[in-house]
Amino acid sequence: MNSCSFTILLLLFTLPLFAQREEVPPLYIIPEEYSKVHHEGEMAMLNGNFDEALRHFRKVLKKYPDFAPARRSIGACYELKGDYKEAAENYRYALDHNSRFSRALYYEVANIYYKTGDYKMALSFFEEFDSLKGLEDQEFTYNGIEERKVEAAYYEKLPASLRACHIALDSIQFLNIPDVANLGSSINSKGDEYFPFLTNDGNTIFYTSRKNEHADEDLFTSNYQNGAWKNGGQADNFNTSDNEGMTSLVRDGRHLFFTACGRPAVEGTCDIWEGNLGDGYIFDLRPLFGAANSDKWESQASASCDGNTLFFASNRDGGIGGTDIWMCEKNVDGKWGEPVNLGPNVNTTGDEEAPFITNDGKVLYFSSTGHLGMGEQDIFMSRVQENGEWGFAVNLGPPVNSAFRELGFFLSADGKTGYFASNRTGGFGGMDIYRFDVPQALFSEPITYVEGWVQDSITRIPIKTTVHFKNRPPVQTDEDGRFFLCIKAGDSLDMDIRHSDYHPYTHCRKIPLWDNKEFYRMDLLLDPLFKLPAYQGELFAETRFTAKGVGGVEKKHTILFEFDGSDLKLEEEKGLDKFFQSTIAGKEVLNVEIIGYADDLGTDSYNLVLSEKRARAVGVHLKEKGVRVDKILIEGRGEQDGGKPKWENRKVEVIVWLAN
């Protein structure tokens, strides 16, 4: 219950509620002894002692079961306790026995039904309350000064209440969101849990927890195992005695953003920081470089799929209301540019916070107290328009939003599961984390998480380089030769790589629809450019042949391996080196083939892999020795039996093609 409703409800009990009429119906006249008991109950309720208050009211009803003021008081007690079912039953009992007992009670009944999610019944009672506005005060048993003050407050709230009912009913029809489910006691507690973010595979959740009103906010994590979430615990080497949390994971799986407060490098009340993520650990925590943070409050960041655009909440200067949603982009130098306010379609004079941007970057979810909502704070969505502006905010409606507070929306990597936090009734305490299946009406464009690896085709050593694309900006690979892209499913990716030590690489790949629990992997293997060293020495005997239509001379050398082994023995390395020193002196090399073999023990697939490992080991050795040719072809030919002893088949053949 929000503070306004709480204040109005308690206003009913600041003075005796008996009717201020010249003639009071005998039904509402009880002996002074029980009138005193009822008044003691009112005082207990005002002091927050609801169970004590209920005992007093029930004592009155036991003697006078049709005493409507006690029924209304019991309903108010249950409403303040959050037991809306009992509140509705007692409010309705009072009205059913006297439809003119209290005009304000119609609004209170409607409000209770609204909180329970019965929006049709709520709308019916709100409209009934509206229809009673023209009646004289004397038509109602309760018509005193305080009652009229309450009625006036309710009529002021009525237009918003009616619109909220219509929003709820329209959202149910349009979005058709199924029921939401609490994540359970392994995650949620008597305190507050909110701002959920999950890894792409859905097996690890990060969330902010505040165990009680005196505790600070900390980052917690839990793993999903055997069909259930394990007990959540604090993230290792992350939390301090100040507030941290509101974490946002970048879809590349290696970076995250979070809110840091009270640390030495924090500019304002709270700032947005970033860190790296690997092997379940968060490390290298640091403030953002650039203009994202200010001397005000910045928090609750959400990164675009590629991590280059940041949406966050701030009360910095230049906003529209309390806290607004802002956006900034990362420059080519790695610094964050000047933030831009998302404008009046998103931001209001109230508070907007907790943004979440979808994979395709076209839909923004956020929480707001300023837009027309259903409760204390609702979750809304806005779509980017063709002109780049954000469209009007749309309330997600029930069952995501309720009469209470909803905060911190998140979508799974495949866009099919939503998560959020709410302090609605039926949870474990304060804010709890819930999940729901996303209806098709909320699906965004399918995006595939592409993980590219640029490597040497021979050694598989990673290559740090720039990958150019048609119709999209280039990317730089990291030390692992890795790059990450978010590509619309079905689009083609035209790639071009130019490196001084490798042949030009061009390739076009159509990107499939992917569930993103694992990355769609692309291996970009670059063929090295080799230059021949000049060796002096005696040549082996020559065999003339014609290959691929080009006349040439074949030189062949065989390297033997141990059973099931792919490591070069020292004597084999020496023999290989001598072969090349003797063979290529003063000659033009047309081509070098390295062919791996295995014996007939084991499966075909296993032997093929083993053959390739042996061939690759030879290729790596040649490169380390500085043998550089136009191209090395590695081919694993699997089993070779042919009646030979098995040890003779555990080999690699090196074939050198020399010009005539």
Order of alpha helices (4+ residues) and beta strands (2+ residues): alpha-alpha-alpha-alpha-alpha-alpha-alpha-alpha-beta-beta-beta-beta-beta-beta-beta-beta-beta-beta-beta-beta-beta-beta-beta-beta-beta-beta-beta-beta-beta-beta-beta-beta-beta-beta-beta-beta-beta-beta-alpha-beta-alpha-beta-beta
